[in-house]
């Protein structure tokens, strides 16, 4: 006799793991970097002291990991401490995104570099923030679930 286990439908909020948001937040800017540097031929150049450096794939991956990990940290803290964690998460992360754009815009050596670097920042945020914010549930909703 065989037994069949019936599992309840999984809520999207519980099935989406934070590591997937981190992975997507790294993969998306890599695709943008490839499109900007390889397909359009634009070099992403930034001023570093008196010299100019090209932004490579390693820098893109590390910067995306740092940004997405920071967003994840804010999401975890908001979920644990705030009554309305999604509001707190967005109230903290969106201004930080605006501030973080100052770096690439001020250090880029060309308009193409500035646009490419800004696009990288925005695509990390456009990937990480909705995926992480979607997981955040208010305290009253958590209590209602049991």
Sine and cosine of phi, psi and omega as CSV:
sin_phi,cos_phi,sin_psi,cos_psi,sin_omega,cos_omega
0.00,0.00,0.77,-0.64,-0.01,-1.00
-0.98,-0.17,0.55,-0.84,0.04,-1.00
-0.92,-0.39,0.62,-0.79,0.01,-1.00
-0.91,-0.41,0.79,-0.61,0.04,-1.00
-1.00,-0.05,0.81,-0.58,0.04,-1.00
-0.97,-0.23,0.86,-0.51,0.00,-1.00
-0.98,-0.19,0.61,-0.79,0.04,-1.00
-0.92,0.39,0.45,-0.89,0.05,-1.00
-0.85,0.52,0.70,-0.72,-0.04,-1.00
-1.00,0.03,0.77,-0.64,0.07,-1.00
-0.94,0.35,0.65,-0.76,0.00,-1.00
-0.84,0.54,-0.60,0.80,-0.05,-1.00
-0.90,0.43,-0.53,0.85,-0.01,-1.00
-1.00,0.00,-0.37,0.93,-0.04,-1.00
-0.99,0.10,-0.41,0.91,0.00,-1.00
-0.99,0.15,0.93,-0.38,-0.04,-1.00
-1.00,0.03,0.55,-0.84,-0.01,-1.00
-0.85,0.52,-0.54,0.84,-0.01,-1.00
-0.90,0.43,-0.47,0.88,0.06,-1.00
-0.93,0.37,-0.61,0.80,0.06,-1.00
-0.91,0.42,-0.65,0.76,0.04,-1.00
-0.90,0.43,-0.69,0.72,0.00,-1.00
-0.89,0.46,-0.72,0.69,0.02,-1.00
-0.90,0.43,-0.58,0.82,-0.02,-1.00
-0.95,0.30,-0.27,0.96,0.10,-0.99
-1.00,-0.07,-0.65,0.76,-0.04,-1.00
-0.91,0.41,-0.65,0.76,-0.06,-1.00
-0.88,0.47,-0.76,0.65,0.02,-1.00
-0.93,0.37,-0.45,0.89,0.08,-1.00
-0.89,0.45,-0.67,0.74,0.04,-1.00
-0.90,0.44,-0.65,0.76,0.04,-1.00
-0.91,0.42,-0.68,0.73,0.02,-1.00
-0.86,0.51,-0.70,0.72,0.04,-1.00
-0.88,0.48,-0.69,0.73,0.00,-1.00
-0.89,0.45,-0.68,0.73,-0.05,-1.00
-0.95,0.30,-0.74,0.67,-0.13,-0.99
-1.00,0.08,-0.65,0.76,-0.10,-0.99
-1.00,0.00,-0.69,0.72,-0.11,-0.99
-1.00,0.06,-0.60,0.80,0.02,-1.00
-1.00,-0.08,-0.26,0.97,0.05,-1.00
0.98,0.18,0.24,0.97,0.01,-1.00
-1.00,0.05,0.81,-0.59,0.08,-1.00
-1.00,0.07,0.74,-0.67,0.04,-1.00
-1.00,0.02,0.99,-0.17,-0.08,-1.00
-0.95,-0.32,0.69,-0.72,0.06,-1.00
-0.79,-0.62,0.51,-0.86,0.06,-1.00
-0.98,0.18,0.76,-0.65,0.03,-1.00
-0.74,-0.67,1.00,-0.08,-0.10,-0.99
0.93,0.37,-0.82,-0.57,0.02,-1.00
-1.00,-0.09,-0.05,1.00,-0.02,-1.00
-0.94,-0.35,0.11,-0.99,0.03,-1.00
-0.87,-0.49,0.70,-0.72,0.02,-1.00
-0.84,-0.54,0.54,-0.84,0.07,-1.00
-1.00,-0.02,0.69,-0.73,0.02,-1.00
-0.99,0.16,0.89,-0.46,-0.03,-1.00
-0.99,-0.16,0.02,-1.00,-0.06,-1.00
-0.90,0.44,-0.58,0.81,0.00,-1.00
-0.90,0.43,-0.69,0.72,0.03,-1.00
-0.89,0.46,-0.62,0.79,0.01,-1.00
-0.90,0.43,-0.73,0.68,-0.01,-1.00
-0.89,0.45,-0.72,0.69,-0.01,-1.00
-0.90,0.43,-0.68,0.73,0.02,-1.00
-0.90,0.43,-0.65,0.76,0.03,-1.00
-0.91,0.42,-0.66,0.75,0.04,-1.00
-0.90,0.44,-0.67,0.75,0.02,-1.00
-0.90,0.43,-0.74,0.68,-0.02,-1.00
-0.90,0.44,-0.73,0.69,-0.01,-1.00
-0.93,0.37,-0.59,0.81,0.05,-1.00
-0.92,0.39,-0.62,0.79,0.08,-1.00
-0.89,0.46,-0.67,0.74,0.05,-1.00
-0.90,0.44,-0.64,0.77,0.03,-1.00
-0.89,0.45,-0.65,0.76,0.04,-1.00
-0.88,0.48,-0.71,0.71,0.03,-1.00
-0.88,0.47,-0.65,0.76,0.01,-1.00
-0.89,0.45,-0.69,0.72,0.00,-1.00
-0.90,0.44,-0.72,0.69,0.01,-1.00
-0.90,0.44,-0.66,0.75,0.02,-1.00
-0.90,0.43,-0.67,0.74,-0.01,-1.00
-0.90,0.44,-0.61,0.79,-0.04,-1.00
-0.98,0.20,-0.53,0.85,-0.19,-0.98
-0.93,-0.37,-0.44,0.90,-0.15,-0.99
-1.00,-0.09,0.51,-0.86,0.09,-1.00
-0.95,0.31,-0.64,0.77,0.03,-1.00
-0.86,-0.51,0.99,0.17,-0.14,-0.99
-0.90,0.44,-0.56,0.83,-0.02,-1.00
-0.90,0.43,-0.67,0.74,0.03,-1.00
-0.89,0.46,-0.71,0.71,-0.01,-1.00
-0.90,0.43,-0.70,0.72,0.00,-1.00
-0.84,0.55,-0.76,0.65,-0.02,-1.00
-0.94,0.34,-0.56,0.83,0.02,-1.00
-0.92,0.39,-0.45,0.89,0.03,-1.00
-1.00,0.02,-0.73,0.69,-0.16,-0.99
-0.97,0.24,-0.58,0.82,-0.03,-1.00
-0.91,0.41,-0.71,0.70,0.10,-1.00
-0.89,0.46,-0.58,0.82,0.06,-1.00
-0.90,0.43,-0.58,0.81,0.08,-1.00
-0.88,0.47,-0.71,0.70,0.00,-1.00
-0.88,0.47,-0.69,0.72,0.02,-1.00
-0.91,0.42,-0.62,0.78,-0.04,-1.00
-0.93,0.38,-0.38,0.93,0.04,-1.00
-0.94,0.35,-0.33,0.94,0.00,-1.00
-0.89,0.46,-0.58,0.81,-0.01,-1.00
-0.86,0.50,-0.86,0.51,-0.03,-1.00
-0.91,0.41,-0.56,0.83,-0.02,-1.00
-0.94,0.34,-0.53,0.85,-0.02,-1.00
-1.00,0.03,-0.42,0.91,-0.06,-1.00
-0.99,-0.15,-0.23,0.97,-0.01,-1.00
-0.92,0.39,0.60,-0.80,-0.05,-1.00
-1.00,-0.07,-0.29,0.96,0.03,-1.00
-0.71,-0.70,0.29,-0.96,0.05,-1.00
-0.90,0.44,-0.63,0.77,0.04,-1.00
-0.88,0.47,-0.64,0.77,0.05,-1.00
-0.91,0.42,-0.69,0.72,0.01,-1.00
-0.88,0.48,-0.70,0.71,0.01,-1.00
-0.91,0.40,-0.67,0.75,0.02,-1.00
-0.90,0.43,-0.70,0.72,0.00,-1.00
-0.93,0.38,-0.63,0.78,0.07,-1.00
-0.90,0.44,-0.64,0.77,0.03,-1.00
-0.88,0.47,-0.63,0.77,0.03,-1.00
-0.89,0.46,-0.70,0.71,0.04,-1.00
-0.87,0.50,-0.74,0.67,-0.08,-1.00
-0.92,0.39,-0.57,0.82,-0.01,-1.00
-0.95,0.31,-0.55,0.83,0.11,-0.99
-0.89,0.45,-0.73,0.69,0.00,-1.00
-0.91,0.41,-0.66,0.75,-0.01,-1.00
-0.92,0.40,-0.36,0.93,0.05,-1.00
-1.00,-0.01,-0.79,0.62,-0.12,-0.99
-0.95,0.31,-0.72,0.69,-0.14,-0.99
-0.89,0.46,-0.75,0.66,0.02,-1.00
-0.90,0.43,-0.63,0.77,0.00,-1.00
-0.90,0.43,-0.63,0.77,0.01,-1.00
-0.98,0.20,-0.65,0.76,-0.01,-1.00
-0.90,0.44,-0.56,0.83,-0.02,-1.00
-0.88,0.47,-0.49,0.87,-0.02,-1.00
-0.98,0.22,-0.31,0.95,-0.13,-0.99
-0.99,0.16,0.78,-0.63,-0.06,-1.00
-0.83,-0.56,0.67,-0.74,-0.01,-1.00
-0.90,0.43,0.37,-0.93,-0.03,-1.00
-0.87,0.49,-0.64,0.77,-0.01,-1.00
-0.91,0.41,-0.60,0.80,0.04,-1.00
-0.93,0.36,-0.61,0.79,0.05,-1.00
-0.90,0.44,-0.66,0.75,0.00,-1.00
-0.93,0.38,-0.56,0.83,0.02,-1.00
-0.93,0.37,-0.52,0.86,0.03,-1.00
-0.95,0.32,-0.43,0.90,0.03,-1.00
0.96,-0.30,0.00,0.00,0.00,0.00
